[in-house]
C-alpha cells in the first residue's frame, strides 16, 4: 500500500466514523427549550464538535491500523473480490 492509498484509506475511515459520532450527545434547541426565532427546534445548541473530532481521530486511527494490517498482510486482497474473474492475477 502506497502512502497516498494509506492517507485516502484513513480519510475515508475518518469521515465515516465522524458521521457516526456526530449525532451522539447533541443537545438541540428544542431539548433545552430555548428556540431562537427563525431556526428549527432540532438545531444544535451544544454540539461538542472539537471533542467529537478528537474521538473520531482516535477511533479512526485504531480502525486504520487494523484494516491496514489486514490489507498489508495479504489476508484479504483485491482478487478475493473478483467474482467475475476479470481482474489481472498479479494484483
N, C-alpha and C positions, 0 to 999 in steps of 0.2 A: 504494500500500500504506500503510495507516494504521500508527500507532505500535503499536497493540495487535496487529495481524496480524504486524508485524515481530518483536515480542517473542515471540509464540507460535511463529513460524517458527524463531527462534533456540532456544527451549526444546525444540522437537521435535528439531531437529538436534543439540542438545547431548546430550539423553538417548539418542538413537540412537547417537551417537558414543561416549558413555560406556559403553553396553552392549557395544560392540565392543572398547573399550580395557580394560575391567575385567578380563578373564581373562588379559591379557598379563603375563608375568613374575611370576605368582603362585607363591610358594613355600608348598607345603602342609606340614602336619604329617607326612604320610607321606613326602614328599620329604626332609625333614630328619631323619626317624627319631625324632622326639620327639612321640609321640602322647599327648595328655592323656587320662586315663581318662574315659569318658563322652562323648567327642567323636568325630566322624568323621575318618578319616585324610585326607580331602580338604579338611578345614577349613583356611583360610589361616592361615599363621603370619606371613608378611610380605606385606602387600598393597600397600604404597606408594600408598595412596588419595589423599593430598594431591597427590602428583606427577601421578597419573593425572587428577585433576580439572583441574589446570593445563594438561596436554597436551590434554585434551578441550576446554577452553575455547578454546585457540588454534586447534585444528583446526576446531572448530565455527564460530569467527569467520570463518575463511577460506572454509569452505563456505557460510556465511550470506551473505557478500559476493557470492560467485559466483551463488548461487541467487537472492538478492535482486536482483542486477543483471539476471539473465535475466528475472525477473518484471517489474521496472520498465521494462525496455527494450521490452516487448511482444513479444519474440521468441516466447515461449510464453505463451498466455493461457488462460483458462478455456474459451473457445469452442473451442479446439483439442481439448479432451477431451469435447466434446458430440457423441457418436456418434449419439444418438437425436434430436438437434435439438429438444430440449425446453426448453433454457435461453433466457432473453431475449437478444436480439442486442446489447444495449447494455452487456454485461459486457465 
